[in-house]
Amino acid sequence: MPTDHATTSFTDVWVPKTAILGQLNHGLSVAQCFVHGNRIRQAASSLGAANYCVQESIEYAKTRKPFGRALIYNQAIQFPLVRLATQIEMLRLLIYKTAWQRDRTEKSRIEEVLTDRISMCNYWANALCCEAADRAIQVHGAIGYSRHKPFEHIYRHHRRYRITEGSEEIQMRRVGAKLAGLTHSGRKSESKTKL
């Protein structure tokens, strides 16, 4: 995932019929199929990093003993980690289910059928990873913020995911449109929303 973005323009380009991907004038649907695959992979990456941050925080809190008692016994340490661990488990199931459905859905229908679920996975996983990295820094104290631990790097790396492949707001707009029964163009959808 490069950080530099190139600009490309085409003028008077002829494309033979044999080179057209998908149905003519439906290129966005073809592109979205690729983008949706990236969004699922990105969500899985963020989920793994979030889980790593929580597990490392738990282990550290078990061994760090200021005033002779392990940090893990402090509810101010436990409760945020419990909440994160619970969200990680729920998100893991959502990602597995959505990826499974994507694998079984005809490519031309992924945009119509799964865009909201893919967007849910993407925006939630990326935000959760940043929250887990932030919590890991907090639990670890000053060493958590240093380069001796990977948390600051995880935060920076996954914070970028909250804007690449479509910002959180775009992901949430996609989910909202599906909930409202709208198409992505803002028109009323013919099908009913089923959650």
N, CA and C atoms as an extended XYZ file, in Angstrom:
585
Properties=species:S:1:pos:R:3:atomname:S:1:resname:S:1:resid:I:1 pbc="F F F"
N         0.844       -1.173        0.000 N   MET     1
C         0.000        0.000        0.000 CA  MET     1
C         0.885        1.231        0.000 C   MET     1
N         1.158        1.761       -1.155 N   PRO     2
C         2.058        2.916       -1.231 CA  PRO     2
C         1.402        4.158       -0.647 C   PRO     2
N         2.242        5.068       -0.198 N   THR     3
C         1.707        6.315        0.344 CA  THR     3
C         1.693        7.419       -0.702 C   THR     3
N         2.428        7.251       -1.789 N   ASP     4
C         2.411        8.229       -2.862 CA  ASP     4
C         1.317        7.856       -3.858 C   ASP     4
N         0.663        8.843       -4.382 N   HIS     5
C        -0.421        8.599       -5.323 CA  HIS     5
C        -0.079        9.253       -6.662 C   HIS     5
N        -0.156        8.465       -7.707 N   ALA     6
C         0.136        8.975       -9.048 CA  ALA     6
C        -1.145        9.511       -9.674 C   ALA     6
N        -0.981       10.424      -10.614 N   THR     7
C        -2.103       10.935      -11.385 CA  THR     7
C        -1.928       10.453      -12.810 C   THR     7
N        -2.969        9.854      -13.350 N   THR     8
C        -2.933        9.344      -14.712 CA  THR     8
C        -4.122        9.903      -15.463 C   THR     8
N        -3.908       10.320      -16.681 N   SER     9
C        -5.032       10.777      -17.496 CA  SER     9
C        -4.934       10.137      -18.879 C   SER     9
N        -6.090        9.926      -19.482 N   PHE    10
C        -6.166        9.324      -20.812 CA  PHE    10
C        -6.977       10.251      -21.711 C   PHE    10
N        -6.511       10.431      -22.931 N   THR    11
C        -7.223       11.251      -23.903 CA  THR    11
C        -7.325       10.471      -25.202 C   THR    11
N        -8.524       10.389      -25.745 N   ASP    12
C        -8.763        9.696      -27.019 CA  ASP    12
C        -8.190        8.281      -27.030 C   ASP    12
N        -8.510        7.516      -26.002 N   VAL    13
C        -8.033        6.137      -25.911 CA  VAL    13
C        -9.121        5.198      -26.423 C   VAL    13
N        -8.726        4.280      -27.257 N   TRP    14
C        -9.652        3.287      -27.790 CA  TRP    14
C        -9.384        1.970      -27.081 C   TRP    14
N       -10.431        1.323      -26.597 N   VAL    15
C       -10.307        0.044      -25.902 CA  VAL    15
C       -11.094       -0.992      -26.691 C   VAL    15
N       -10.436       -2.076      -27.131 N   PRO    16
C       -11.165       -3.107      -27.874 CA  PRO    16
C       -12.152       -3.848      -26.958 C   PRO    16
N       -13.188       -4.376      -27.539 N   LYS    17
C       -14.209       -5.096      -26.753 CA  LYS    17
C       -13.594       -6.235      -25.944 C   LYS    17
N       -12.560       -6.845      -26.461 N   THR    18
C       -11.936       -7.969      -25.766 CA  THR    18
C       -11.206       -7.548      -24.483 C   THR    18
N       -10.952       -6.246      -24.340 N   ALA    19
C       -10.222       -5.750      -23.170 CA  ALA    19
C       -11.146       -5.181      -22.088 C   ALA    19
N       -12.441       -5.187      -22.340 N   ILE    20
C       -13.389       -4.625      -21.369 CA  ILE    20
C       -13.637       -5.651      -20.271 C   ILE    20
N       -13.483       -5.192      -19.034 N   LEU    21
C       -13.764       -6.064      -17.884 CA  LEU    21
C       -15.206       -5.859      -17.460 C   LEU    21
N       -15.960       -6.937      -17.369 N   GLY    22
C       -17.346       -6.818      -16.937 CA  GLY    22
C       -18.221       -6.235      -18.022 C   GLY    22
N       -19.356       -5.689      -17.592 N   GLN    23
C       -20.340       -5.135      -18.511 CA  GLN    23
C       -19.987       -3.690      -18.863 C   GLN    23
N       -20.178       -3.322      -20.128 N   LEU    24
C       -19.889       -1.970      -20.597 CA  LEU    24
C       -20.671       -0.953      -19.769 C   LEU    24
N       -19.987        0.122      -19.372 N   ASN    25
C       -20.558        1.208      -18.564 CA  ASN    25
C       -20.882        0.802      -17.120 C   ASN    25
N       -20.329       -0.302      -16.681 N   HIS    26
C       -20.487       -0.744      -15.289 CA  HIS    26
C       -19.115       -0.983      -14.658 C   HIS    26
N       -18.167       -0.131      -15.018 N   GLY    27
C       -16.790       -0.275      -14.530 CA  GLY    27
C       -16.660       -0.104      -13.028 C   GLY    27
N       -17.502        0.761      -12.444 N   LEU    28
C       -17.428        0.970      -10.997 CA  LEU    28
C       -17.718       -0.324      -10.247 C   LEU    28
N       -18.659       -1.099      -10.747 N   SER    29
C       -18.987       -2.371      -10.103 CA  SER    29
C       -17.789       -3.317      -10.119 C   SER    29
N       -17.062       -3.344      -11.242 N   VAL    30
C       -15.862       -4.181      -11.349 CA  VAL    30
C       -14.801       -3.685      -10.372 C   VAL    30
N       -14.602       -2.369      -10.345 N   ALA    31
C       -13.600       -1.793       -9.435 CA  ALA    31
C       -13.982       -2.035       -7.979 C   ALA    31
N       -15.261       -1.903       -7.656 N   GLN    32
C       -15.710       -2.108       -6.277 CA  GLN    32
C       -15.476       -3.541       -5.823 C   GLN    32
N       -15.579       -4.488       -6.719 N   CYS    33
C       -15.311       -5.883       -6.366 CA  CYS    33
C       -13.879       -6.022       -5.850 C   CYS    33
N       -12.942       -5.371       -6.524 N   PHE    34
C       -11.544       -5.378       -6.094 CA  PHE    34
C       -11.378       -4.622       -4.783 C   PHE    34
N       -11.994       -3.441       -4.698 N   VAL    35
C       -11.892       -2.615       -3.485 CA  VAL    35
C       -12.484       -3.347       -2.284 C   VAL    35
N       -13.608       -4.017       -2.481 N   HIS    36
C       -14.228       -4.751       -1.374 CA  HIS    36
C       -13.318       -5.865       -0.861 C   HIS    36
N       -12.598       -6.504       -1.768 N   GLY    37
C       -11.626       -7.518       -1.337 CA  GLY    37
C       -10.548       -6.909       -0.462 C   GLY    37
N       -10.072       -5.719       -0.873 N   ASN    38
C        -9.066       -5.014       -0.063 CA  ASN    38
C        -9.630       -4.607        1.285 C   ASN    38
N       -10.884       -4.192        1.317 N   ARG    39
C       -11.491       -3.762        2.577 CA  ARG    39
C       -11.584       -4.912        3.572 C   ARG    39
N       -11.909       -6.081        3.093 N   ILE    40
C       -11.974       -7.250        3.991 CA  ILE    40
C       -10.580       -7.590        4.498 C   ILE    40
N        -9.586       -7.584        3.613 N   ARG    41
C        -8.212       -7.880        4.036 CA  ARG    41
C        -7.715       -6.835        5.026 C   ARG    41
N        -8.039       -5.590        4.769 N   GLN    42
C        -7.639       -4.508        5.664 CA  GLN    42
C        -8.296       -4.680        7.034 C   GLN    42
N        -9.556       -5.049        7.054 N   ALA    43
C       -10.262       -5.279        8.320 CA  ALA    43
C        -9.621       -6.429        9.089 C   ALA    43
N        -9.273       -7.492        8.394 N   ALA    44
C        -8.631       -8.636        9.056 CA  ALA    44
C        -7.267       -8.242        9.612 C   ALA    44
N        -6.523       -7.430        8.880 N   SER    45
C        -5.226       -6.951        9.352 CA  SER    45
C        -5.384       -6.110       10.618 C   SER    45
N        -6.343       -5.214       10.604 N   SER    46
C        -6.582       -4.375       11.778 CA  SER    46
C        -7.058       -5.209       12.965 C   SER    46
N        -7.883       -6.193       12.702 N   LEU    47
C        -8.340       -7.086       13.767 CA  LEU    47
C        -7.160       -7.809       14.406 C   LEU    47
N        -6.266       -8.346       13.597 N   GLY    48
C        -5.096       -9.041       14.127 CA  GLY    48
C        -4.211       -8.130       14.953 C   GLY    48
N        -4.010       -6.910       14.473 N   ALA    49
C        -3.184       -5.951       15.210 CA  ALA    49
C        -3.854       -5.541       16.520 C   ALA    49
N        -5.171       -5.368       16.499 N   ALA    50
C        -5.905       -5.023       17.723 CA  ALA    50
C        -5.778       -6.146       18.744 C   ALA    50
N        -5.929       -7.369       18.285 N   ASN    51
C        -5.804       -8.520       19.180 CA  ASN    51
C        -4.403       -8.597       19.775 C   ASN    51
N        -3.398       -8.347       18.950 N   TYR    52
C        -2.017       -8.339       19.431 CA  TYR    52
C        -1.842       -7.304       20.541 C   TYR    52
N        -2.339       -6.109       20.323 N   CYS    53
C        -2.211       -5.032       21.323 CA  CYS    53
C        -2.859       -5.427       22.647 C   CYS    53
N        -4.028       -6.019       22.571 N   VAL    54
C        -4.733       -6.422       23.800 CA  VAL    54
C        -3.986       -7.555       24.501 C   VAL    54
N        -3.558       -8.557       23.764 N   GLN    55
C        -2.855       -9.685       24.383 CA  GLN    55
C        -1.536       -9.245       25.020 C   GLN    55
N        -0.807       -8.376       24.336 N   GLU    56
C         0.440       -7.860       24.900 CA  GLU    56
C         0.176       -7.036       26.160 C   GLU    56
N        -0.905       -6.295       26.163 N   SER    57
C        -1.264       -5.497       27.341 CA  SER    57
C        -1.617       -6.392       28.523 C   SER    57
N        -2.332       -7.454       28.258 N   ILE    58
C        -2.697       -8.408       29.319 CA  ILE    58
C        -1.436       -9.022       29.922 C   ILE    58
N        -0.542       -9.477       29.063 N   GLU    59
C         0.690      -10.110       29.560 CA  GLU    59
C         1.540       -9.123       30.359 C   GLU    59
N         1.640       -7.905       29.860 N   TYR    60
C         2.423       -6.898       30.565 CA  TYR    60
C         1.782       -6.583       31.916 C   TYR    60
N         0.468       -6.439       31.926 N   ALA    61
C        -0.239       -6.111       33.170 CA  ALA    61
C        -0.137       -7.231       34.207 C   ALA    61
N         0.083       -8.441       33.751 N   LYS    62
C         0.269       -9.562       34.686 CA  LYS    62
C         1.647       -9.517       35.341 C   LYS    62
N         2.634       -8.993       34.614 N   THR    63
C         4.007       -9.013       35.137 CA  THR    63
C         4.437       -7.708       35.796 C   THR    63
N         3.835       -6.603       35.413 N   ARG    64
C         4.201       -5.295       35.989 CA  ARG    64
C         3.550       -5.158       37.364 C   ARG    64
N         4.371       -4.973       38.375 N   LYS    65
C         3.866       -4.960       39.753 CA  LYS    65
C         4.312       -3.712       40.513 C   LYS    65
N         3.696       -2.581       40.198 N   PRO    66
C         4.026       -1.415       41.019 CA  PRO    66
C         3.420       -1.598       42.409 C   PRO    66
N         4.135       -1.253       43.414 N   PHE    67
C         3.686       -1.400       44.807 CA  PHE    67
C         3.374       -2.849       45.164 C   PHE    67
N         4.013       -3.814       44.455 N   GLY    68
C         3.920       -5.226       44.815 CA  GLY    68
C         2.695       -5.972       44.308 C   GLY    68
N         1.818       -5.329       43.562 N   ARG    69
C         0.602       -5.993       43.067 CA  ARG    69
C         0.506       -5.804       41.556 C   ARG    69
N         0.227       -6.904       40.827 N   ALA    70
C         0.161       -6.847       39.366 CA  ALA    70
C        -0.925       -5.884       38.899 C   ALA    70
N        -0.620       -5.126       37.850 N   LEU    71
C        -1.572       -4.174       37.278 CA  LEU    71
C        -2.887       -4.829       36.845 C   LEU    71
N        -2.830       -6.086       36.442 N   ILE    72
C        -4.007       -6.758       35.906 CA  ILE    72
C        -5.147       -6.840       36.926 C   ILE    72
N        -4.826       -6.720       38.219 N   TYR    73
C        -5.863       -6.779       39.248 CA  TYR    73
C        -6.589       -5.447       39.408 C   TYR    73
N        -6.098       -4.414       38.774 N   ASN    74
C        -6.711       -3.096       38.844 CA  ASN    74
C        -7.854       -3.036       37.814 C   ASN    74
N        -9.065       -2.745       38.273 N   GLN    75
C       -10.205       -2.722       37.365 CA  GLN    75
C       -10.078       -1.629       36.295 C   GLN    75
N        -9.367       -0.571       36.589 N   ALA    76
C        -9.147        0.474       35.587 CA  ALA    76
C        -8.300       -0.061       34.430 C   ALA    76
N        -7.531       -1.096       34.674 N   ILE    77
C        -6.766       -1.771       33.618 CA  ILE    77
C        -7.635       -2.851       32.982 C   ILE    77
N        -8.331       -3.642       33.805 N   GLN    78
C        -9.136       -4.768       33.318 CA  GLN    78
C       -10.270       -4.345       32.384 C   GLN    78
N       -11.086       -3.392       32.847 N   PHE    79
C       -12.332       -3.107       32.143 CA  PHE    79
C       -12.141       -2.637       30.699 C   PHE    79
N       -11.219       -1.719       30.417 N   PRO    80
C       -11.010       -1.352       29.005 CA  PRO    80
C       -10.518       -2.535       28.163 C   PRO    80
N        -9.697       -3.402       28.760 N   LEU    81
C        -9.209       -4.576       28.028 CA  LEU    81
C       -10.337       -5.583       27.809 C   LEU    81
N       -11.222       -5.713       28.777 N   VAL    82
C       -12.386       -6.594       28.622 CA  VAL    82
C       -13.258       -6.104       27.466 C   VAL    82
N       -13.523       -4.811       27.441 N   ARG    83
C       -14.351       -4.245       26.381 CA  ARG    83
C       -13.718       -4.462       25.007 C   ARG    83
N       -12.412       -4.213       24.913 N   LEU    84
C       -11.712       -4.421       23.648 CA  LEU    84
C       -11.712       -5.892       23.237 C   LEU    84
N       -11.439       -6.787       24.194 N   ALA    85
C       -11.415       -8.225       23.885 CA  ALA    85
C       -12.787       -8.698       23.404 C   ALA    85
N       -13.847       -8.169       23.999 N   THR    86
C       -15.204       -8.530       23.581 CA  THR    86
C       -15.480       -8.037       22.169 C   THR    86
N       -15.114       -6.793       21.885 N   GLN    87
C       -15.320       -6.250       20.545 CA  GLN    87
C       -14.503       -7.011       19.502 C   GLN    87
N       -13.308       -7.416       19.877 N   ILE    88
C       -12.463       -8.199       18.955 CA  ILE    88
C       -13.144       -9.505       18.592 C   ILE    88
N       -13.690      -10.195       19.570 N   GLU    89
C       -14.352      -11.479       19.291 CA  GLU    89
C       -15.584      -11.287       18.410 C   GLU    89
N       -16.377      -10.265       18.682 N   MET    90
C       -17.563      -10.004       17.845 CA  MET    90
C       -17.156       -9.640       16.423 C   MET    90
N       -16.139       -8.798       16.314 N   LEU    91
C       -15.678       -8.376       14.995 CA  LEU    91
C       -15.093       -9.553       14.217 C   LEU    91
N       -14.381      -10.427       14.899 N   ARG    92
C       -13.803      -11.599       14.231 CA  ARG    92
C       -14.907      -12.406       13.532 C   ARG    92
N       -16.011      -12.618       14.225 N   LEU    93
C       -17.118      -13.379       13.632 CA  LEU    93
C       -17.749      -12.640       12.460 C   LEU    93
N       -17.893      -11.317       12.569 N   LEU    94
C       -18.453      -10.532       11.471 CA  LEU    94
C       -17.543      -10.600       10.240 C   LEU    94
N       -16.252      -10.501       10.457 N   ILE    95
C       -15.310      -10.580        9.326 CA  ILE    95
C       -15.346      -11.966        8.692 C   ILE    95
N       -15.319      -13.021        9.509 N   TYR    96
C       -15.381      -14.386        8.964 CA  TYR    96
C       -16.656      -14.583        8.141 C   TYR    96
N       -17.794      -14.172        8.711 N   LYS    97
C       -19.068      -14.362        8.017 CA  LYS    97
C       -19.096      -13.566        6.712 C   LYS    97
N       -18.650      -12.322        6.756 N   THR    98
C       -18.684      -11.477        5.567 CA  THR    98
C       -17.740      -12.006        4.489 C   THR    98
N       -16.548      -12.433        4.880 N   ALA    99
C       -15.605      -13.000        3.904 CA  ALA    99
C       -16.174      -14.284        3.306 C   ALA    99
N       -16.803      -15.111        4.132 N   TRP   100
C       -17.423      -16.352        3.665 CA  TRP   100
C       -18.524      -16.028        2.650 C   TRP   100
N       -19.361      -15.020        2.976 N   GLN   101
C       -20.433      -14.632        2.056 CA  GLN   101
C       -19.861      -14.062        0.759 C   GLN   101
N       -18.801      -13.286        0.870 N   ARG   102
C       -18.186      -12.698       -0.327 CA  ARG   102
C       -17.660      -13.791       -1.248 C   ARG   102
N       -17.047      -14.820       -0.670 N   ASP   103
C       -16.531      -15.932       -1.467 CA  ASP   103
C       -17.640      -16.683       -2.202 C   ASP   103
N       -18.853      -16.614       -1.686 N   ARG   104
C       -19.967      -17.362       -2.263 CA  ARG   104
C       -20.944      -16.496       -3.060 C   ARG   104
N       -20.630      -15.228       -3.202 N   THR   105
C       -21.508      -14.312       -3.933 CA  THR   105
C       -20.920      -14.045       -5.312 C   THR   105
N       -21.779      -14.068       -6.303 N   GLU   106
C       -21.353      -13.758       -7.665 CA  GLU   106
C       -20.746      -12.352       -7.685 C   GLU   106
N       -19.608      -12.232       -8.332 N   LYS   107
C       -18.863      -10.957       -8.327 CA  LYS   107
C       -19.730       -9.764       -8.727 C   LYS   107
N       -20.590       -9.957       -9.689 N   SER   108
C       -21.425       -8.848      -10.166 CA  SER   108
C       -22.454       -8.412       -9.133 C   SER   108
N       -22.667       -9.211       -8.089 N   ARG   109
C       -23.682       -8.882       -7.075 CA  ARG   109
C       -23.077       -8.461       -5.741 C   ARG   109
N       -21.767       -8.506       -5.598 N   ILE   110
C       -21.129       -8.167       -4.318 CA  ILE   110
C       -21.482       -6.758       -3.881 C   ILE   110
N       -21.422       -5.816       -4.802 N   GLU   111
C       -21.731       -4.414       -4.483 CA  GLU   111
C       -23.150       -4.296       -3.933 C   GLU   111
N       -24.077       -4.944       -4.576 N   GLU   112
C       -25.485       -4.860       -4.181 CA  GLU   112
C       -25.775       -5.599       -2.873 C   GLU   112
N       -25.174       -6.768       -2.701 N   VAL   113
C       -25.536       -7.648       -1.592 CA  VAL   113
C       -24.708       -7.415       -0.329 C   VAL   113
N       -23.420       -7.126       -0.484 N   LEU   114
C       -22.534       -7.138        0.688 CA  LEU   114
C       -21.821       -5.833        1.013 C   LEU   114
N       -22.030       -4.795        0.259 N   THR   115
C       -21.271       -3.565        0.482 CA  THR   115
C       -21.427       -3.038        1.904 C   THR   115
N       -22.620       -3.164        2.486 N   ASP   116
C       -22.821       -2.655        3.847 CA  ASP   116
C       -22.050       -3.476        4.867 C   ASP   116
N       -22.032       -4.793        4.720 N   ARG   117
C       -21.313       -5.657        5.672 CA  ARG   117
C       -19.802       -5.459        5.565 C   ARG   117
N       -19.333       -5.334        4.343 N   ILE   118
C       -17.908       -5.095        4.128 CA  ILE   118
C       -17.512       -3.755        4.741 C   ILE   118
N       -18.357       -2.753        4.552 N   SER   119
C       -18.091       -1.434        5.141 CA  SER   119
C       -18.119       -1.493        6.660 C   SER   119
N       -19.037       -2.259        7.238 N   MET   120
C       -19.077       -2.435        8.699 CA  MET   120
C       -17.753       -2.998        9.200 C   MET   120
N       -17.298       -4.054        8.554 N   CYS   121
C       -16.033       -4.687        8.946 CA  CYS   121
C       -14.891       -3.688        8.870 C   CYS   121
N       -14.846       -2.956        7.773 N   ASN   122
C       -13.732       -2.055        7.526 CA  ASN   122
C       -13.672       -0.907        8.522 C   ASN   122
N       -14.764       -0.187        8.696 N   TYR   123
C       -14.674        0.991        9.575 CA  TYR   123
C       -14.523        0.593       11.033 C   TYR   123
N       -15.172       -0.493       11.445 N   TRP   124
C       -15.093       -0.893       12.845 CA  TRP   124
C       -13.703       -1.432       13.174 C   TRP   124
N       -13.157       -2.271       12.305 N   ALA   125
C       -11.842       -2.877       12.560 CA  ALA   125
C       -10.746       -1.822       12.639 C   ALA   125
N       -10.766       -0.867       11.729 N   ASN   126
C        -9.715        0.140       11.707 CA  ASN   126
C        -9.770        1.042       12.936 C   ASN   126
N       -10.967        1.434       13.325 N   ALA   127
C       -11.112        2.262       14.531 CA  ALA   127
C       -10.759        1.465       15.782 C   ALA   127
N       -11.172        0.203       15.825 N   LEU   128
C       -10.888       -0.648       16.981 CA  LEU   128
C        -9.387       -0.862       17.149 C   LEU   128
N        -8.674       -1.028       16.057 N   CYS   129
C        -7.230       -1.216       16.125 CA  CYS   129
C        -6.554        0.012       16.725 C   CYS   129
N        -6.975        1.189       16.292 N   CYS   130
C        -6.389        2.423       16.851 CA  CYS   130
C        -6.692        2.533       18.339 C   CYS   130
N        -7.893        2.165       18.726 N   GLU   131
C        -8.257        2.209       20.143 CA  GLU   131
C        -7.436        1.197       20.953 C   GLU   131
N        -7.232        0.004       20.392 N   ALA   132
C        -6.451       -1.021       21.083 CA  ALA   132
C        -4.983       -0.610       21.202 C   ALA   132
N        -4.428       -0.003       20.163 N   ALA   133
C        -3.042        0.469       20.222 CA  ALA   133
C        -2.900        1.583       21.247 C   ALA   133
N        -3.870        2.481       21.285 N   ASP   134
C        -3.857        3.566       22.261 CA  ASP   134
C        -3.931        2.997       23.685 C   ASP   134
N        -4.781        2.001       23.868 N   ARG   135
C        -4.907        1.379       25.197 CA  ARG   135
C        -3.611        0.655       25.567 C   ARG   135
N        -2.972        0.008       24.612 N   ALA   136
C        -1.706       -0.682       24.885 CA  ALA   136
C        -0.641        0.315       25.323 C   ALA   136
N        -0.598        1.463       24.683 N   ILE   137
C         0.345        2.507       25.091 CA  ILE   137
C         0.049        2.933       26.525 C   ILE   137
N        -1.214        3.104       26.850 N   GLN   138
C        -1.610        3.526       28.191 CA  GLN   138
C        -1.227        2.481       29.243 C   GLN   138
N        -1.490        1.226       28.969 N   VAL   139
C        -1.179        0.149       29.918 CA  VAL   139
C         0.326        0.021       30.119 C   VAL   139
N         1.076        0.149       29.042 N   HIS   140
C         2.528       -0.015       29.118 CA  HIS   140
C         3.241        1.224       29.660 C   HIS   140
N         2.542        2.330       29.705 N   GLY   141
C         3.169        3.555       30.205 CA  GLY   141
C         4.180        4.091       29.198 C   GLY   141
N         5.222        4.743       29.712 N   ALA   142
C         6.201        5.406       28.855 CA  ALA   142
C         6.848        4.449       27.855 C   ALA   142
N         7.097        3.215       28.253 N   ILE   143
C         7.718        2.266       27.312 CA  ILE   143
C         6.769        1.932       26.158 C   ILE   143
N         5.467        2.022       26.406 N   GLY   144
C         4.494        1.756       25.356 CA  GLY   144
C         4.525        2.783       24.247 C   GLY   144
N         4.902        4.002       24.587 N   TYR   145
C         4.974        5.082       23.613 CA  TYR   145
C         6.312        5.089       22.871 C   TYR   145
N         7.286        4.422       23.436 N   SER   146
C         8.628        4.428       22.839 CA  SER   146
C         8.688        3.473       21.658 C   SER   146
N         9.796        3.512       20.957 N   ARG   147
C         9.987        2.604       19.825 CA  ARG   147
C        10.438        1.215       20.270 C   ARG   147
N        10.546        1.018       21.594 N   HIS   148
C        10.894       -0.311       22.108 CA  HIS   148
C         9.716       -1.265       21.995 C   HIS   148
N         8.539       -0.719       21.852 N   LYS   149
C         7.318       -1.502       21.668 CA  LYS   149
C         6.692       -1.088       20.335 C   LYS   149
N         5.918       -1.969       19.709 N   PRO   150
C         5.387       -1.660       18.368 CA  PRO   150
C         4.093       -0.846       18.347 C   PRO   150
N         3.589       -0.442       19.487 N   PHE   151
C         2.241        0.136       19.537 CA  PHE   151
C         2.109        1.472       18.801 C   PHE   151
N         3.124        2.330       18.916 N   GLU   152
C         3.027        3.603       18.210 CA  GLU   152
C         3.043        3.385       16.695 C   GLU   152
N         3.807        2.391       16.253 N   HIS   153
C         3.826        2.066       14.827 CA  HIS   153
C         2.482        1.483       14.397 C   HIS   153
N         1.925        0.587       15.198 N   ILE   154
C         0.618       -0.004       14.885 CA  ILE   154
C        -0.431        1.093       14.793 C   ILE   154
N        -0.401        2.013       15.740 N   TYR   155
C        -1.379        3.101       15.706 CA  TYR   155
C        -1.243        3.909       14.417 C   TYR   155
N        -0.033        4.336       14.092 N   ARG   156
C         0.181        5.151       12.885 CA  ARG   156
C        -0.233        4.408       11.624 C   ARG   156
N         0.178        3.142       11.524 N   HIS   157
C        -0.100        2.341       10.334 CA  HIS   157
C        -1.602        2.146       10.145 C   HIS   157
N        -2.268        1.746       11.218 N   HIS   158
C        -3.696        1.440       11.104 CA  HIS   158
C        -4.566        2.686       11.135 C   HIS   158
N        -4.035        3.791       11.634 N   ARG   159
C        -4.775        5.053       11.553 CA  ARG   159
C        -4.969        5.448       10.091 C   ARG   159
N        -3.984        5.138        9.277 N   ARG   160
C        -4.071        5.398        7.841 CA  ARG   160
C        -5.226        4.615        7.216 C   ARG   160
N        -5.484        3.409        7.703 N   TYR   161
C        -6.559        2.590        7.160 CA  TYR   161
C        -7.936        3.227        7.369 C   TYR   161
N        -8.019        4.164        8.295 N   ARG   162
C        -9.303        4.818        8.533 CA  ARG   162
C        -9.648        5.830        7.450 C   ARG   162
N        -8.707        6.062        6.530 N   ILE   163
C        -8.987        6.951        5.408 CA  ILE   163
C        -8.741        6.298        4.046 C   ILE   163
N        -7.920        5.257        3.987 N   THR   164
C        -7.689        4.579        2.706 CA  THR   164
C        -8.810        3.572        2.459 C   THR   164
N        -8.988        3.189        1.233 N   GLU   165
C       -10.074        2.291        0.811 CA  GLU   165
C       -11.443        2.869        1.163 C   GLU   165
N       -11.519        4.174        1.307 N   GLY   166
C       -12.763        4.853        1.672 CA  GLY   166
C       -12.725        5.215        3.143 C   GLY   166
N       -12.936        6.468        3.452 N   SER   167
C       -12.868        6.932        4.841 CA  SER   167
C       -13.965        6.281        5.686 C   SER   167
N       -13.815        6.411        7.010 N   GLU   168
C       -14.853        5.900        7.917 CA  GLU   168
C       -16.220        6.465        7.548 C   GLU   168
N       -16.243        7.748        7.218 N   GLU   169
C       -17.508        8.393        6.899 CA  GLU   169
C       -18.142        7.789        5.642 C   GLU   169
N       -17.322        7.459        4.662 N   ILE   170
C       -17.842        6.810        3.456 CA  ILE   170
C       -18.369        5.424        3.801 C   ILE   170
N       -17.631        4.686        4.622 N   GLN   171
C       -18.085        3.349        5.017 CA  GLN   171
C       -19.420        3.433        5.759 C   GLN   171
N       -19.508        4.390        6.679 N   MET   172
C       -20.737        4.542        7.451 CA  MET   172
C       -21.893        5.003        6.557 C   MET   172
N       -21.588        5.831        5.568 N   ARG   173
C       -22.629        6.270        4.635 CA  ARG   173
C       -23.183        5.087        3.849 C   ARG   173
N       -22.303        4.158        3.485 N   ARG   174
C       -22.745        2.967        2.753 CA  ARG   174
C       -23.688        2.121        3.617 C   ARG   174
N       -23.320        1.947        4.873 N   VAL   175
C       -24.163        1.177        5.791 CA  VAL   175
C       -25.489        1.906        5.999 C   VAL   175
N       -25.415        3.217        6.216 N   GLY   176
C       -26.625        4.014        6.416 CA  GLY   176
C       -27.563        3.952        5.224 C   GLY   176
N       -27.001        3.997        4.023 N   ALA   177
C       -27.827        3.918        2.809 CA  ALA   177
C       -28.554        2.583        2.745 C   ALA   177
N       -27.855        1.529        3.100 N   LYS   178
C       -28.475        0.193        3.077 CA  LYS   178
C       -29.580        0.107        4.129 C   LYS   178
N       -29.317        0.643        5.319 N   LEU   179
C       -30.330        0.629        6.377 CA  LEU   179
C       -31.564        1.424        5.972 C   LEU   179
N       -31.347        2.526        5.252 N   ALA   180
C       -32.453        3.386        4.820 CA  ALA   180
C       -33.144        2.855        3.565 C   ALA   180
N       -32.589        1.790        2.996 N   GLY   181
C       -33.171        1.229        1.785 CA  GLY   181
C       -32.852        2.026        0.536 C   GLY   181
N       -31.715        2.713        0.549 N   LEU   182
C       -31.304        3.524       -0.592 CA  LEU   182
C       -30.196        2.837       -1.367 C   LEU   182
N       -30.082        3.169       -2.648 N   THR   183
C       -28.936        2.719       -3.430 CA  THR   183
C       -27.802        3.695       -3.150 C   THR   183
N       -26.628        3.437       -3.675 N   HIS   184
C       -25.478        4.319       -3.443 CA  HIS   184
C       -25.638        5.660       -4.140 C   HIS   184
N       -26.547        5.723       -5.094 N   SER   185
C       -26.794        7.004       -5.764 CA  SER   185
C       -27.793        7.855       -4.995 C   SER   185
N       -28.345        7.303       -3.898 N   GLY   186
C       -29.298        8.050       -3.087 CA  GLY   186
C       -30.745        7.782       -3.458 C   GLY   186
N       -30.973        6.905       -4.450 N   ARG   187
C       -32.335        6.560       -4.838 CA  ARG   187
C       -32.860        5.409       -4.004 C   ARG   187
N       -34.148        5.312       -3.883 N   LYS   188
C       -34.795        4.250       -3.121 CA  LYS   188
C       -34.503        2.916       -3.777 C   LYS   188
N       -34.091        1.941       -2.978 N   SER   189
C       -33.774        0.607       -3.487 CA  SER   189
C       -35.051       -0.186       -3.696 C   SER   189
N       -35.015       -1.110       -4.635 N   GLU   190
C       -36.166       -1.969       -4.900 CA  GLU   190
C       -36.292       -3.073       -3.849 C   GLU   190
N       -35.152       -3.495       -3.301 N   SER   191
C       -35.174       -4.589       -2.325 CA  SER   191
C       -35.254       -4.043       -0.905 C   SER   191
N       -35.774       -4.861       -0.017 N   LYS   192
C       -35.869       -4.470        1.393 CA  LYS   192
C       -34.603       -4.857        2.099 C   LYS   192
N       -34.239       -4.094        3.118 N   THR   193
C       -33.033       -4.356        3.892 CA  THR   193
C       -33.319       -5.443        4.903 C   THR   193
N       -32.458       -6.450        4.932 N   LYS   194
C       -32.599       -7.535        5.893 CA  LYS   194
C       -31.293       -7.634        6.667 C   LYS   194
N       -31.362       -7.502        7.960 N   LEU   195
C       -30.158       -7.606        8.794 CA  LEU   195
C       -30.055       -8.947        9.430 C   LEU   195
